[in-house]
Amino acid sequence: MLLTFLFICRTLSSLGLQGTLPLLDGLTELRQLVLDGNAFYGPIPDRYGSYSHLESLSLRSNSLSGPLPQELGALMNLTGL
């Protein structure tokens, strides 16, 4: 159900979500992902680099750590991070 909501709305901002970032399997056409203002922690999953249509990824106001995955650099459509 969460994945269906995400596919339709593209944003899960300020919903009080917590834990590590979700892997979001099966959303190969995802173009925008907004997870601002939650309580996510840990690294950005390398798998986010496989969302080849991703144009914008917004993760502000979380407690993420670690380097940006190198795989994000291969996303040709990514214009906002």
Protein Blocks (a to p, Z undefined) as FASTA:
>chain_A
ZZmmmmmnopaghklpacjddekgoilmbcbdcfehiabecjddfklmmmmmbmbdcfeh
iabedjddfklmmmmklmbZZ
